[in-house]
Amino acid sequence: MREERKEMNNSYLRIKNRVLLAQGAVLFLYLFIMAYSFSLPLGEFIYQLSRNSVIAVSLYLFVLYVFYFLISFGLNFYGEFLQAKKFQIKDEEFGEWAKDLLRRQGIIFIALLFVVQVTYFFLETQPKTWWLLNAAFWIVIIIFKNEIFPFYILPLILRYAPLSDENLKSKIIALAQKAGVTIQDVCRIKPGFHLRTPIVMFSGVNPNRKMLLDDIFCDYTQEEVGIAVLQELARNYYQHRWKLAGCRALFTLLVFAGAGVMFKPAARFFGFKLIFDIGAFPVLALLFLCGAGIFIVIFNDLSRRFTRKEDDFVLSKSGQTEAFISVLVRQANESNRDQNPGYLAEKLLFDKPSFSQRILTIQDYAHNLQFKQGDNQENKEDKSSP
């Protein structure tokens, strides 16, 4: 029964990934059609209502977003509501689902409106360097969201207490020293702060650095906790987190630089005279969408390579293949991610190898290790025999 439930959940997630990719294709087609035909008269109509830039951008984006919402509603309904009922993931009425969808779309629209307003502010006030200023704005947001907040601010918000299991604490400190990291204490995050997945994180800087463990690790064995700790130590050892942050910053700069070079000729191709014309927004969005799509594939591939390297680190330091597989199975169940994504979904949506691939790699490692140990034993027997 449990395996059947797991397979149903994977099928649901697989369909959600396909729907997400389909929404991306629909968005691209929608923006192209708008840029080619409808956006110019829409922009002129909006400017007749108000010449104020902030109001014009807000009205235009609202109309553009509402039409896209209506066009993509069928995909949302199919991927979220119908499939969730089919695979018994959620049992909610249509009205409840629709209210939740509108709430989420409202939040997305507000965030998008803020970003677009900033973009057009720079387009109007700094037409030569708008792309550089926008890139700097985005780089600050990306680094804060992905690196600063979760690893430097969040530990200050979390409530935690020293780990009571002294035996486990000493093992974790020894593992850290083995990986070249000095920690002063190991603490358990107190229940009450909801986290999407179980985490291991550092708090503070040397010489007062602490390691924080999610409360859910109370259900793990000591060997499994050790594996989870080694995963974080591997990221710290190779400095993968900051390397990926640097890649995000570089890719963001390149996308905006490309848009800065191509936006003016592309806007003229579609009939727009001024780059800060609100009607030219679909052209700009298409450039960002294409650039982001290219670099997402590169970034995800690099991130998956880093994860494989971290897995090798964990195996070399622990040698505990069964505990590692057990941790990955737990993480797969808790992450709510497709464990066997298709080729396109993996390239565009997954920054880590699938859990099934990682488990197969560990099983191969265990098999090869057992084979080598068998060879060594045979060699010893051959040498000892007369």
N, C-alpha and C positions, 0 to 999 in steps of 0.2 A: 504493500500500500504506500509506504514511504517513497519507494523508488518511482512508483507511478505518479505520485504527487510532484516529485522532483522533475520528471520528464515533462509533465504538463506545464510546469512553471518555465522550464527551458523553452518549450514550444511557444509559449506566450511572449517571452522575452525576444525570441528570434523574430516573431511577427512584428513586435514593437520596433525592432531595429530596421526592418524592411520599411515599415511605415515612416520612420524617421528619415530614411534615405529618400523615400518617395516625396516627403514634404520638402526636402532640400531641392529636389528636381523641380517640383511645382513652383517653389519660390524663385528659382532661377528663371523659369519660363515666364512667370508672372511679371518679374522685374523687366525682362527683355521686352515683353509686349507693351508694358506701361511706357518704357523708354521710347519705343518705336512709334507709338500711336497716341496713347491717351494722356500721358503725363504733361506734355506741353500745354494743351488746352486746359487741363486741370490746374496747372500752376498759374496760368493767366487768370482763370476764374477766381482762384484764391487771392491773388494780388488785387483784384477788383473789390474783394470784400475788405481787405486790410493791407496797407503797405508796410505795416509794422512787421519787422523780420521775425520776431519771436512768435507773434500771433500767426503769421503766415505759415511758418514752419510747423507750428502745432496743429493748425487746421489741415494742412496738406498731409502730414504724417498720420493724423487720425483717419482721414478718408482712405489713404493707402493701406493702413493696417486693418481697417474694418473690412475692406474688400478682400484682402488676403485671408482674413479670418473666415469669411463666408466661403471662399473658394476651398480652403483647406479643412473646413468643418467636417466634411465627409470622411476624410482620412483620420481626423481626431476621433470621430464617432466610432469608426471601424476599429482603430488600433487600441483605443482606451476603453470604450464602453462595451462594444459587442464582444471583443476577444476576452476581456476581463470576466465577462459573464460566462462565456463559452468554456474557459479553462478554470472557472470557479476561483478566480483570484480575488475579486471583489463582488459583493452582493449589494449594490446600491441602485436606487431608482434613477430614472433618467433625469428628473428634476435636480436631484442632489449632485449628480455628475455634471450637469450643465452649469450649476451655480459654481462648482469648484473650478470648472474650465474657465468661466468668465472671470473669476477672481484671479486665477493664474495669468490669464491673458492681460488683465488690467495691470498687474504688477510688471509684466514684461514690457507693456506699452509705456509705462511711466519711466522705467529704466532706459528704454530705447529713446524716448523723447529727450531725456536729459543728455544722452550721448550725442544725438543728432543736433541738438541746440548748440552744444559745445563745438561740434564740427563746423556748423554754419557760422558761428561767431568768428572762428579763425579764418574761414573762407572769405568772409566780408572784410575783416579788419587786417588780415595778413595774407593777401592773395598769393604772395611769392613763397612764403614759408609755412603755409597752413598745414601742409602734410607733416612737417617736422614737429610743429607744436602739438598736433593731434597725436603723433606717434609718442611724444614724450608723455602726454596725458594718459594714453593707454598703457604705456610701459609702467607708469607709477601705479595705476589701478591693478594691472596684472600681477606685479611683484607683491603689492600689498595683499591682494586676495589669496595668492597661491603660496607665498613664502613668509611674509611678515606676520600677517594675522594668525594663521594656524600654528606657527611654531615659536612666535615671540610674544604675541598678545594673548592668545587663547590660554596658554599655561598660567597667565596671571589671573584670568577670570575663573578658571577651574578651581574647585575645592578639592583638596587632596590631603591624605594623612600618610604617615610612614607605614610601610608594609610590615605587617605583624609577623609574617613568616620569615624568621631570621635565616633559616637554611636557604630558602629561595632567594632572599636578598643577597646573601654572600655568593651564591652561584651567579646571579646576574652581574654583580660587581666584578667577579672573576672573568666572566664572559666579555665584559666591557674592556677590562685591562688586556685581555687576550687580543682584542681588536684595536688596541692602541688608544682607548678612550678612558679617561678617569672620571668617575662619578662618585659623589660623596654620599648619596642616599638614593633609595628606591622607594617611591610612594605610590599609593593606590588612589586613583581618581574616585571621589565619592559619588554615589548614585544621585541622580537628579538632573544631570546635564546630558541631554540627548545628543549622541553622536551617531552618524550614519553607519560607521563601521568601527570595530574595536581598534584602538590606537595605542601605540607606544611612542612617547615623545620625550625630548629633553626640555628641561626648564633651567634657566640661568646660564651662566658662563663659568668657565674655570676660574678659581678652584672650587666653586660652590655649585657645580652642575648637579642636577638631580635627574633621575629617570622616572617618568610618570607612566603608570600602567592603567589601562581602562579597567573598570570594575568587573567587566565581563570575563576577564582572565581568571577570576576566582573559580570558574568552571573548567579551566584548562588544567592539564597535568603539568608538572614542573618541566618536563621535557618539551611540551608544547609551548609553554611560556618562554623557555629558552630560545626556541626557534623564532617566535615572534620578536623577541628582543634582538636576535641576530639579524633579522631582516632590517630593522631600523639602524643597527650598527653598521650594516653593509652600506646603506645609503649615506651614512655619515662618513664612513671610511673612504668611499670613492668620491664624496662630495657631489653625488648625482643631483641632489636637490638644487644646488646652486648652479650646476652646469645646465640643467634644464631651464632654470630661470633665465640664465644668459641666452639660451636658445630662443626662449619665448620673446625676450626683448629684441634680439637680433631679427627674428622673423617678423615681428611687429613693425620694426623700422623699415625692413625691406618691402613689406606690403604697402605701407604708406608712401615710401619713396616711389614705388611702381605706380601707385595711384596718382602721385604728384606729377609724374611724367606723362601719364596716359589720359588723365581726366579731361584736360582741355581739348585735345583732338577728338577724344571719344564723344564728349558733349557736343562738339560742333558737328560730328558725323550724324548725331541724332537730332540736330536742328536747334540746339541751344547756343545762344550767343555768349552768355555769362556763366562762369563756373559756379557762382553763388545763387544762380536761379534755382528756386526750390523745385521746379519741374525736372531739373537734371539729377535729382537725388537717386532715381533708379539706376542711372548710369554709374554713379559713384558706388552704389551698393553692389552692382554687378562686379565692378573691379575688385572691391573688397572680398566679395564672395569667391571669386576665382583665385585671388591671391591667397586667401585664408585656406581654401581647399587644398592647394598645392602644398603649403607649408604644414598643414595639419598632418598630411600623409608622411612627410619627412620627419616631423616631430614625433609622431606616434611610433614610427619605425625606430627612431633613436631611443625613445623611452622603453620600448620593448627589449632592445638590446641591453640597456642598463639593467632592466629587471632580471634578465637571464644571467648577467654578470653577478648580480646580487644573490641570486639563487645558488650560483657556484660557490660564492663566498660562504653562504650559510652551510652548504654541504661540506666544504673543506674544514670549517671550524667545528662542526658538530658531528658529522657522519651519521646523524640519526634520520635515516630516510623515512621510517615509518611515522615518526613524530612530525616530520616536515609535511608528508602527505596528509596527515590528519589535520594539521593547521590549514593547509590549502583548501581542504574539503570544507572546513568550518568557514573560512573566508569566502569561499564560493557561495555557500548557503546564506551568509550574512550580507554579501555585497549586492545580491539581486541582479546579477549580470549574466548574460548568456554565456554558458560554459563552452559552447562550440560555435562561435560566430562564423558567418560566411566570409569569403575573401574580401569583398568590398566593405562590409561592415567592420571587419577587423582593421582595415587600412584607415578608415575615416573615423571610427567611433571608439576604438580601443587603444589605450596607451600602454597596456600591459599584455603579455601573451595570455591566451586563454588558460584557465585553470587546468583543463584537460591536457593541453600541451605541456604545461609545467610539471604535472604529475607524471606524464610519460617520460619526461627527461629525468626525473628523480628515480623512477623505476629502472631506467636504463643504467643510471649511475650505480644503483644498488646491485644490479645484475653484473656489471663489469667489475665492481668491487669484490663481489663474491667469487667471480671467476679468477681474479688476480690472487685472492687469498687461497683458492684451491690450488693454483699453480705454485704458489710459494710453499704450500704444505707438501706438495709432491716433490718439489726440489729438495726440501729438507729431508724427506724420507729417502730420496735417491742418494743424498750425500751420506746419510747415516748407515745405509746398507753396505755390507762388505763387497 
